[in-house]
Amino acid sequence: MSKICQITGKKAMIGNNVSHSKRRTKRTFDVNLFTKKFYYVEQDCWIVLKVSANGLKVINKKGLDAALNEAVAKGYCDWKSIKVIG
């Protein structure tokens, strides 16, 4: 899997390192990703998602089912890419 949040769709940005002498070199700003295990009550199983810190806040606010349905509707992930454990 790549470095993309499955809930919010956030991915790495590209920018510059700027030194004291103002020389610029390319760098990436990576997303604050976590591999988290969630209990999905509607399906009665555990799932593993790669979520950002902001994605965790979205899940806490809306609930796992609503956040997953919204992410699938927006195209950030699909049901096949969600890893099911047990």
Secondary structure by P-SEA (a helix, b strand, c coil): ccccccccbbbbbbbbbccccbbbbbbbbcccccbbbbbbccccbbbbbbccaaaaaaaaaccaaaaaaaaaaacccccccccccc
